[in-house]
C-alpha cells in the first residue's frame, strides 16, 4: 500500500510540493498551478487545514519559521484558502511585518509618502481584524502627512499598548485571528447557507508582498479576457496606480486596461506589462482549460501575478465560453456540455433583467416561470386583451388565476399573483406559454375593486403603472428595467446539438396550440408528448359553442353543438401535424370538469343567459348543478368520455380527419390518442370501442387508410397499480405526475404552497413534491406501473408528461426506469435535452471532466 509523508505544518508552494485543494484549499492549489506555468508568482507558503484548526484551538504557530522563507525584513500578505471558493473566508490582510525598521527601508526605496500609506493601511487592518477595534474610529483619518502618527495614537489609546513591532508576533496574531474567525458562529451560518458542511476546512496562504507603490510604473489591478455577462472575447478589468490588492475595482480614479478614448490605459502606460498579462492569460486559458481573471501588481515596471480565479459569469457567458473552448480544442465537446448547468439555460431563452443595473423591488414571490418583461398593470383578463389589441404590453395581476383567465394570460407579457405555488394554475400555464411569472407574492395587497396593489413598503401601484416582472428571481420591479435579449445564438444551438449526440432518452414537448408547437419545434423537441385539447376551447368564438353543448338538453342537441366545434378541432390538429412535420403528436382527450367553461360571476351568468336565450334562473340552476364539491376528483377525464361519449367521438373524428389531410399534404403521421384520468380497465375498453368505431367510419367516408395509437394517461394510483391489465388495451402509458402526486399525497397542488415551505423546513418532506419528483412514494407507483405494464406488453411505450418532465432529477429517474421519453413545456425542452446528456455522459463513465479544477 502506498504511503504518504505527513503533511507539514506549512510548506512553500513549489511545482513539486504536495498541495491539495482538500487540505490546503483552492487558492493554494491554484497558486501551485500558476507556479507550474512559470508565471511570476511571489513566493508563497501554504498552511494546511489541520494546522489552521490547531491554531484556532490555541496551539502555537511557528510564525518565525514561516517568515524565514521570505528572507530578511519580510513583508507578506495572508489570504484565506477554503476547500471551495464560494464558501468565502476571512478578509485578506496585506503588509504583515510592517514595523518602524521596515517603514524606514520603504521610505528609502519607495518614498516617504508611499511608506506612510502602506504602514497606515496595515495598522488599520490589524486594528480592525486582529485587535477587533471599531472600524468607525478610523473613518475621519485622511491619507497624507500626519496620518501615521494619528492611527498609532488611536491604536495605543484603545489597546493600552504600543503597536507590535515583531513581524513574527504580527503574523501569529493575524493567523490566529483568521483561524478563529473561520470557526465563529456567524461564519459557520454563512457557510452553511452556501452549502458548506459543518466541518468545512480552511487553509491559509502567506505570500510575499508585491508592492504596488514605487517610483516607476507601479499599481495593481485585475484583468480578464471575456465579458462576464455576454461571454464575448473582450479585455475587461481595471488598473489603479500606486495601489495594492483589488483597490482598482472600487476606486473611481482607476484607469482602463486597453486603449480607450475615454481616458488613459495600462496598455499605453506600460505596453510590455500589458503584453505580458495577455500572454499569461492565454497560457492560463490553454493549460488550466478555463477563462481566468488575473489579479496582478506592478512595482516599478515589474509584473507579479498574485492570483488567478475562474471568471465569474452569467449563464449566457458560461455557455459561450464553453463552446469557444471546445472550438479552440482546449476542451472536448463532452466536457463543454458538462460545463453548462441545465437549469441555467432558462436565462438564455428569455429576456433577462440586466444584472449590472440597479433593481427597485416592490414585491417578492416564487420564481414560477423564467424570463423578464415590462408592461402596464392590468387586473383582469379583459383588460389584458384590450391592452394587447391596442399593441400595449401589459402585466396581468391576479390574486390567483383560474382557467377562464387563460385568454388574459395569452395577452399579457407577464403574470403576477398573490397566491399559489410552483404548480398552481398560473405557474403551469405561464411556463407553457413561456411568459415570465411570479406567484405567491404574499406581501402584496391587491384591491381588485379599486384596481390597485399595495407593496409591503406602502407604495401603491395602480392600473396603467409600469412594472417589470423578473420570473427568474421571483421579483416585481417598479418601472421599466434594463433588459438583456434572449441568447438563442449559434453557440446555444451547437451546444444542444452536441448534447443530443450524447443523450439516450427522448424529449418531447407539452404543446396545446400552434404557437406552442412552433416553439417546441424551434427548440428541437422530438414531438408533442401532451396536447391538452381543453385549452383550445377558451377562444371567444369557441367558448359560446362549448357552453351551448354543456347546456344541451338531449344527446342530439349536444351532438349538434359538437358538430360546430368539429371543423375547429380538425383545423387545430391539422396545424399541429403540419408544424411537427411527421414527428409524433400525442393528443389528450377532453379532461376538465365542464363547470370550468362557465362564468363564475352573476354578471357573466346574465350575459350567458342572453347568449343562449334562456332564463337567468335556468342558467344559474344548471351552472350550480354542474359545480362539484371536489371537482378534481369528480366528473372529469375519462368519466366525461363514458357519460358523455359524444365529446370524445367528435375529438376522435377531428383527429382522424386531420390525419388524412396531413397525409394528403405529404406529411403522414400516426397520431397518438390519450385517455385521461383512467382508473379501471373497463373505462379504456368502453372508450377504445367507440374510438375504433369512429376510426372505421372516417376510413370508410374518406376512402383512406391511417393508423393511430391509443394510450392512457396514468394519473391515479389505481391506474399505476393496475397497469398490467390496462396495458392490454393501450400502446403507451404516459404518467401525469401532477395529478398522480396530488392524489398520492392527498394534497391540492393549488393550495399546498400555503404550508409547503414549513413542511420542507421542518423536514416533513425533503422537497416540494410538486417541484421535485418524489421518487420514494410517487416514484414507486411509476416503477410499479412501468413493470406491470411491460409484463403484459413488452413493446409498451413509457413516458412522463407532468410538470416534473423537464427536471434533471425526474429525467434521471426515467432513464434508470427504462422510460422512452419525457415531455415538458416547450421552454423547458432545452434544459431537458442538456440534462439528459449530462446524465448519459456521467452514467457511461466516459466523462473526462475529473481533472477539471474549480478555479473559483
Residue pairs with C-beta under 8 A, 6 or more apart in sequence:
4 18
5 18
7 18
7 23
7 48
7 50
8 48
9 47
9 48
9 51
9 61
9 62
10 45
10 46
10 47
10 48
10 51
10 62
10 65
10 66
10 206
11 17
11 18
11 19
11 45
11 46
12 43
12 44
12 45
12 46
12 69
13 19
13 28
13 31
13 32
13 35
13 41
13 44
13 45
13 46
13 205
14 32
14 35
15 32
15 35
15 36
17 32
17 46
19 28
19 29
19 32
19 46
20 29
21 28
21 29
21 83
21 853
22 83
22 201
23 48
23 49
23 50
23 201
23 203
24 46
24 47
24 48
24 49
24 81
24 203
24 205
25 46
25 49
25 80
25 81
25 82
25 83
25 201
25 202
25 203
25 204
25 205
26 81
26 82
26 83
26 84
26 85
26 853
26 854
26 855
26 856
27 79
27 80
27 81
27 85
27 203
27 205
27 307
27 856
28 44
28 46
28 81
28 203
28 205
29 853
30 307
30 308
30 309
30 853
30 855
30 856
31 41
31 44
31 46
31 205
31 207
31 307
33 287
33 288
33 853
34 41
34 284
34 305
34 307
34 308
35 41
35 44
37 280
37 283
37 284
37 287
37 288
39 280
39 283
39 284
39 305
39 308
40 302
40 303
40 304
40 305
41 304
41 305
41 306
42 207
42 208
42 209
42 210
42 304
42 306
43 69
43 70
43 207
43 208
44 205
44 206
44 207
44 208
45 66
45 69
45 205
45 206
45 207
46 81
46 203
46 204
46 205
46 206
47 55
47 66
47 175
47 203
47 204
47 205
47 206
48 203
49 83
49 201
49 202
49 203
51 61
52 175
52 178
52 179
52 182
52 201
52 202
52 203
52 204
53 179
53 183
53 201
53 202
55 61
55 175
55 176
55 179
56 176
56 179
56 180
56 182
56 183
60 172
61 171
61 172
61 175
61 176
63 167
63 168
63 169
63 171
63 172
63 175
64 168
66 171
66 206
67 74
67 76
67 97
67 167
67 168
67 171
70 76
70 208
73 97
73 101
73 102
73 105
74 97
74 167
74 208
75 95
75 96
75 97
75 98
75 102
75 208
75 209
75 211
76 96
76 97
76 171
76 206
76 207
76 208
76 209
77 92
77 93
77 94
77 95
77 96
77 206
77 207
77 209
78 92
78 93
78 96
78 171
78 174
78 175
78 178
78 204
78 205
78 206
78 207
79 92
79 204
79 205
79 207
79 307
80 88
80 89
80 90
80 91
80 92
80 178
80 182
80 202
80 204
80 205
81 89
81 202
81 203
81 204
81 205
82 88
82 89
82 196
82 200
82 201
82 202
82 203
83 200
83 201
83 203
84 196
84 200
84 854
85 309
85 310
85 854
85 855
85 856
86 194
86 195
87 191
87 194
87 196
87 200
88 187
88 190
88 191
88 194
89 178
89 182
89 202
90 129
90 177
90 178
90 181
90 182
90 187
91 125
91 129
92 245
93 122
93 125
93 126
93 129
93 130
93 174
93 178
94 121
94 122
94 125
94 209
94 244
94 245
95 118
95 119
95 121
95 122
95 125
95 209
95 244
96 122
96 167
96 170
96 171
96 174
96 206
97 167
97 170
97 171
97 209
98 118
98 119
98 122
98 123
98 170
99 164
99 165
99 166
99 167
99 170
100 165
101 165
102 167
103 115
103 116
103 118
103 119
104 115
106 114
106 115
106 118
106 119
106 211
107 114
107 115
107 116
109 214
110 118
110 211
110 213
110 214
110 215
111 215
113 144
114 211
114 213
114 214
114 242
116 145
116 147
116 148
117 143
117 213
117 242
118 211
118 213
118 244
119 148
120 141
120 143
120 147
120 148
120 151
121 244
123 148
123 151
123 152
123 155
123 163
124 138
124 141
124 151
126 163
126 170
126 173
126 174
127 133
127 137
127 138
127 151
127 154
127 155
127 158
128 135
128 138
129 174
129 177
129 178
129 181
130 173
130 174
130 177
131 155
131 158
131 159
133 155
133 158
133 159
137 154
137 158
138 151
138 154
141 147
141 150
141 151
141 154
152 163
155 163
156 162
156 163
164 170
164 173
171 206
175 204
178 202
178 204
179 202
179 204
181 187
182 202
188 198
191 200
192 198
207 306
210 297
210 299
210 304
210 306
211 218
211 244
211 297
211 299
212 218
212 219
212 220
212 240
212 242
212 243
212 244
212 245
212 247
212 297
212 298
212 299
213 242
213 243
213 244
213 299
214 299
214 300
215 300
216 300
216 301
217 241
217 269
217 270
217 273
217 298
217 300
217 301
218 241
218 242
218 298
218 299
218 300
218 301
219 239
219 240
219 241
219 242
219 243
219 248
219 297
219 298
220 239
220 240
220 243
220 244
220 245
220 246
220 247
220 248
220 295
220 296
220 297
220 298
221 237
221 238
221 239
221 240
221 248
221 254
221 257
221 266
221 295
221 296
222 237
222 238
222 246
222 248
222 249
222 293
222 294
222 295
222 296
223 235
223 236
223 237
223 239
223 257
223 277
223 281
223 293
223 294
223 296
224 235
224 236
224 237
224 281
224 291
224 292
224 293
224 294
224 311
225 233
225 234
225 235
225 278
225 281
225 282
225 285
225 291
226 232
226 233
226 234
226 236
226 291
226 311
226 313
226 317
226 321
227 234
227 236
227 317
228 236
228 311
228 312
228 313
228 314
228 317
229 313
229 314
229 316
229 317
229 354
229 355
229 356
229 484
230 314
230 316
230 317
230 320
231 313
231 314
231 316
231 317
231 318
231 319
231 320
231 321
231 324
231 491
232 320
233 324
235 257
235 258
235 278
236 257
237 248
237 257
237 293
238 248
238 249
238 251
238 254
238 255
238 256
238 257
239 248
239 254
239 255
239 256
239 257
239 265
239 266
240 247
240 248
240 251
240 253
240 254
240 255
241 255
243 251
244 297
245 295
246 295
247 254
248 254
255 263
255 264
255 265
255 266
255 269
256 262
256 263
256 264
256 265
256 266
257 265
257 266
257 267
257 274
258 265
258 266
258 267
258 274
259 265
259 267
259 268
266 273
266 274
267 274
270 298
270 301
272 301
273 298
273 301
273 303
276 303
277 294
277 296
277 303
280 294
280 305
281 292
281 294
284 290
284 292
284 294
284 308
285 291
285 292
285 325
285 330
286 330
288 308
288 853
288 855
289 325
289 330
289 331
289 852
290 310
290 311
290 325
290 852
290 853
290 855
291 310
291 311
291 313
291 321
291 325
292 308
292 309
292 310
292 311
292 855
293 308
293 309
293 310
293 311
293 312
294 305
294 307
294 308
295 305
295 306
295 307
295 308
295 309
296 303
296 304
296 305
296 306
297 303
297 304
297 306
298 304
308 855
309 855
309 856
310 854
310 855
310 856
311 317
311 321
313 321
314 347
314 355
315 340
315 341
315 344
315 345
315 346
315 347
315 348
316 347
316 348
316 484
316 487
318 339
318 340
318 341
318 344
319 340
319 344
319 345
319 348
319 487
319 491
319 492
319 495
320 487
320 489
320 491
322 331
322 335
322 336
322 337
322 339
322 340
322 495
323 336
323 491
323 494
323 495
324 491
325 331
325 336
326 332
326 333
326 335
326 336
326 498
331 339
332 848
333 498
333 501
334 498
334 502
334 841
334 846
334 847
334 848
334 849
335 847
335 848
335 849
335 852
336 495
336 498
337 495
337 498
337 499
337 502
337 834
337 837
337 838
337 841
338 838
338 841
338 842
338 847
338 849
339 849
339 852
340 495
340 834
342 808
342 831
342 832
342 834
342 835
342 838
343 808
343 831
345 830
345 831
345 834
346 370
346 371
346 472
346 827
346 828
346 831
347 370
347 472
347 487
348 486
348 487
348 488
348 492
348 830
349 370
349 371
349 434
349 486
349 488
349 827
349 830
350 370
350 371
350 372
350 434
350 436
350 471
350 472
350 486
350 827
351 371
351 372
351 373
351 483
351 484
351 485
351 486
352 371
352 372
352 470
352 472
352 483
352 484
353 359
353 372
353 468
353 470
353 472
353 473
353 477
353 481
353 482
353 483
353 484
354 481
354 482
354 483
354 484
356 482
357 481
357 482
359 470
359 475
359 477
359 481
360 477
360 478
360 479
361 475
361 476
361 477
361 478
362 455
362 457
362 459
362 461
362 467
362 476
362 477
362 478
363 416
363 438
363 441
363 443
363 444
363 453
363 455
363 456
363 475
363 476
364 438
364 441
364 443
364 474
364 475
364 476
365 416
365 417
365 438
365 439
365 440
365 441
365 442
365 474
365 475
365 476
366 420
366 421
366 422
366 427
366 438
366 439
366 440
366 474
366 753
367 438
367 470
367 471
367 472
367 473
367 474
368 420
368 422
368 424
368 426
368 427
368 430
368 431
368 437
368 438
368 439
368 440
368 471
368 474
369 415
369 427
369 430
369 431
369 433
369 434
369 435
369 436
369 437
369 471
369 827
370 436
370 471
370 472
370 827
371 434
371 435
371 436
371 471
371 472
372 414
372 436
372 468
372 469
372 470
372 471
372 472
372 481
372 483
373 393
373 395
373 413
373 414
373 435
373 436
373 468
373 469
374 393
374 395
374 413
374 414
374 466
374 467
374 468
374 469
374 480
374 481
374 483
375 387
375 392
375 393
375 394
375 395
375 412
375 413
375 414
375 466
375 467
376 387
376 392
376 393
376 394
376 395
376 463
376 464
376 465
376 466
377 394
377 395
377 397
377 453
377 461
377 462
377 463
377 464
377 465
377 466
377 467
378 384
378 387
378 394
378 395
378 396
378 397
378 408
378 412
378 463
379 396
379 397
379 398
379 446
379 448
379 451
379 463
380 396
380 398
380 408
380 448
381 396
381 404
381 405
381 406
381 407
381 408
381 409
381 411
382 408
383 394
383 408
383 463
384 394
384 396
384 407
384 408
384 409
384 411
384 412
385 407
385 408
385 411
387 393
387 394
387 411
387 412
388 394
388 411
388 412
393 413
394 411
394 412
394 413
395 412
395 413
395 414
395 415
395 416
395 467
395 469
396 405
396 408
396 409
396 411
396 412
396 414
396 415
396 416
397 415
397 416
397 417
397 446
397 453
398 405
398 415
398 416
398 417
398 418
398 426
398 446
399 417
399 418
399 419
399 446
399 448
400 417
400 418
400 419
400 420
400 424
400 425
400 426
400 439
400 750
401 409
401 415
401 417
401 420
401 424
401 425
401 426
401 429
402 425
402 596
402 600
403 425
403 534
403 538
403 592
403 596
403 597
404 538
404 596
404 597
404 599
404 600
405 425
406 429
406 535
406 538
407 538
407 539
407 540
409 415
409 426
409 429
409 430
409 433
409 435
410 433
412 435
413 435
413 436
414 435
414 436
414 437
414 469
414 471
415 426
415 430
415 435
415 436
415 437
415 438
415 439
415 469
416 437
416 438
416 439
416 441
416 444
416 467
416 469
416 476
417 424
417 426
417 437
417 438
417 439
417 440
417 441
418 440
418 441
418 442
418 444
418 446
419 439
419 440
419 442
419 753
419 754
420 426
420 427
420 439
420 440
420 750
420 753
421 427
421 439
421 440
421 749
421 750
421 752
421 753
421 754
421 756
421 768
421 770
422 439
422 753
422 768
422 770
422 771
422 803
423 738
423 749
423 750
423 752
423 770
423 771
423 803
424 439
424 440
424 749
424 750
424 753
425 750
426 437
426 439
427 437
427 439
428 738
428 803
430 436
430 437
430 471
431 437
431 803
431 825
431 827
431 828
432 510
432 512
432 516
432 825
432 826
432 827
433 516
434 519
434 825
434 826
434 827
435 471
436 469
436 470
436 471
436 472
437 469
437 471
438 469
438 470
438 471
438 474
438 475
438 476
439 753
440 753
441 476
443 455
443 456
444 453
444 454
444 455
444 456
445 453
445 454
446 452
446 453
447 453
447 454
451 462
451 463
452 460
452 461
452 462
452 463
453 460
453 461
454 460
454 461
455 461
459 478
461 467
461 478
466 479
466 480
467 476
467 477
467 478
467 479
468 476
468 477
468 478
468 479
468 480
468 481
469 475
469 476
469 477
470 476
470 477
470 481
492 830
495 834
496 524
496 830
496 833
496 834
498 837
499 833
499 834
499 836
499 837
500 524
500 833
500 837
501 837
502 837
502 840
502 841
503 833
503 836
503 837
503 839
503 840
504 815
504 836
504 840
505 811
505 814
505 815
505 819
505 820
505 821
505 822
505 836
505 840
506 526
506 527
506 799
506 820
506 821
506 822
507 525
507 526
507 821
507 822
507 823
507 824
507 829
507 832
507 833
507 836
508 520
508 525
508 526
508 527
508 528
508 529
508 530
508 584
508 586
508 799
508 801
508 821
508 822
508 823
508 824
509 516
509 517
509 519
509 520
509 523
509 525
509 527
509 528
509 529
509 823
509 824
509 825
509 826
509 829
510 516
510 528
510 529
510 530
510 531
510 532
510 801
510 805
510 823
510 824
510 825
510 826
511 517
511 519
511 520
511 525
511 528
511 530
511 531
511 576
511 826
512 531
512 532
512 533
512 535
512 536
513 535
513 536
513 572
514 572
514 575
514 576
514 579
516 826
517 528
517 575
517 576
517 579
517 580
518 579
519 826
519 827
520 528
520 580
520 826
520 829
521 579
521 580
521 581
523 826
523 827
523 829
523 830
523 833
524 829
524 833
525 583
525 826
525 829
526 583
526 584
526 821
527 580
527 583
527 584
527 585
527 586
528 576
528 580
528 583
528 584
528 585
528 586
528 587
528 823
529 586
529 734
529 799
529 801
529 805
529 821
529 822
529 823
529 824
530 586
530 588
530 674
530 713
530 734
530 801
530 823
531 576
531 585
531 586
531 587
531 588
532 588
532 591
533 569
533 572
533 587
533 588
533 589
533 590
533 591
533 651
534 590
534 591
534 592
534 596
536 542
536 568
536 569
536 572
537 543
537 546
537 565
537 597
538 597
541 568
542 565
542 568
543 597
544 611
545 561
545 564
545 565
546 561
546 565
546 597
547 597
547 598
547 608
547 611
547 612
548 561
548 612
549 558
549 561
549 562
549 565
549 647
550 594
550 597
550 598
550 626
551 612
551 614
551 619
551 622
552 558
552 560
552 561
555 646
558 644
558 646
559 646
559 650
562 646
562 647
562 649
562 650
563 650
565 650
566 650
566 653
566 654
569 650
569 651
569 654
569 655
570 653
570 654
570 657
570 658
570 661
571 658
572 654
572 658
573 585
573 587
573 654
573 655
573 658
573 659
573 671
574 658
574 661
574 662
576 585
576 658
577 585
577 658
577 659
577 662
577 667
577 669
577 671
578 662
578 665
578 667
580 669
581 667
582 667
582 668
582 669
584 669
584 670
584 672
585 669
585 671
585 672
586 671
586 672
586 673
586 674
586 711
586 732
586 734
586 801
586 823
587 651
587 655
587 671
587 672
587 673
587 674
588 674
588 676
588 713
589 638
589 641
589 647
589 648
589 651
589 652
589 673
589 674
589 675
589 676
589 687
590 640
590 641
590 647
590 648
590 651
590 676
591 636
591 637
591 640
591 676
591 677
592 636
593 626
593 628
593 631
593 634
593 635
593 636
594 626
594 635
594 640
595 623
595 626
595 627
595 628
595 631
596 631
598 604
598 605
598 608
598 623
598 626
599 605
599 607
599 608
599 623
602 620
605 616
605 619
605 620
605 623
606 616
608 619
609 615
609 616
609 618
609 619
612 619
628 634
628 635
632 739
632 742
632 748
633 743
635 643
636 676
636 677
637 675
637 676
637 677
637 678
637 715
638 675
638 676
638 677
638 678
638 683
638 684
638 687
639 677
639 683
640 647
640 648
641 647
641 648
641 675
641 683
641 686
641 687
641 690
642 683
642 686
642 687
645 686
645 687
645 690
648 687
648 690
648 691
649 690
649 694
652 673
652 690
652 691
652 694
652 695
653 694
653 697
653 698
655 671
655 673
655 708
656 671
656 694
656 695
656 698
656 699
656 706
656 708
657 698
657 702
658 671
659 669
659 670
659 671
659 706
659 708
660 698
660 702
660 704
660 706
662 668
662 669
663 669
663 704
663 706
670 706
670 707
670 708
670 709
671 708
671 709
672 708
672 709
672 710
672 711
672 731
672 732
673 691
673 708
673 709
673 710
673 711
674 710
674 711
674 712
674 713
674 732
674 734
675 683
675 684
675 687
675 710
675 711
675 712
675 713
676 713
676 715
676 736
677 713
677 715
677 716
677 739
678 684
678 712
678 713
678 714
678 715
678 716
678 719
678 726
679 716
679 718
679 719
679 722
680 718
680 722
681 722
681 725
681 726
681 728
681 729
684 712
684 726
684 729
684 730
685 729
688 710
688 729
691 710
695 706
695 708
699 705
699 706
709 731
709 732
710 729
710 730
710 731
711 730
711 731
711 732
711 733
711 734
711 797
712 719
712 726
712 730
712 732
712 733
712 734
713 734
713 735
713 736
713 801
714 720
714 723
714 726
714 733
714 734
714 735
714 736
714 740
714 785
715 735
715 736
715 738
715 739
715 740
715 743
716 739
716 740
716 743
717 740
717 743
717 744
717 781
719 726
719 785
720 735
720 740
720 781
720 782
720 784
720 785
721 781
721 784
721 785
721 788
722 788
723 733
723 784
723 785
723 786
723 788
723 789
723 792
724 788
724 789
724 791
724 792
725 792
726 733
726 789
727 733
727 788
727 789
727 790
727 792
727 793
727 796
728 792
728 793
730 789
730 793
730 796
731 793
731 796
731 797
732 796
732 797
732 798
732 799
733 785
733 786
733 789
733 796
733 797
733 798
733 799
734 798
734 799
734 800
734 801
734 823
735 782
735 785
735 798
735 799
735 800
735 801
735 802
736 800
736 801
736 802
737 773
737 778
737 782
737 800
737 802
737 803
737 804
737 805
737 810
738 749
738 770
738 802
738 803
738 804
739 802
740 778
740 781
740 782
740 802
741 747
741 749
741 769
741 770
741 773
741 774
741 778
741 802
741 804
742 748
742 749
742 770
744 774
744 777
744 778
744 781
745 769
745 774
745 777
747 769
747 770
749 770
752 768
752 770
756 765
756 768
756 770
759 765
760 766
760 767
760 768
765 774
769 777
769 778
770 803
771 807
772 804
772 807
772 809
772 810
773 779
773 804
773 807
773 809
773 810
773 813
775 809
775 813
779 813
782 800
782 813
782 817
783 817
786 798
786 817
786 818
786 819
789 796
789 798
790 796
790 798
790 818
797 820
798 817
798 818
798 819
798 820
799 814
799 819
799 820
799 821
799 822
799 823
800 810
800 814
800 819
800 822
800 823
801 822
801 823
801 824
803 824
803 825
804 810
805 811
805 822
805 823
805 824
805 828
805 832
806 822
806 824
806 825
806 828
806 829
806 831
806 832
806 835
807 835
808 831
808 835
808 838
808 839
810 822
811 822
811 832
811 835
811 836
811 839
812 835
812 839
814 822
815 836
815 839
815 840
815 843
822 832
822 836
824 832
841 847
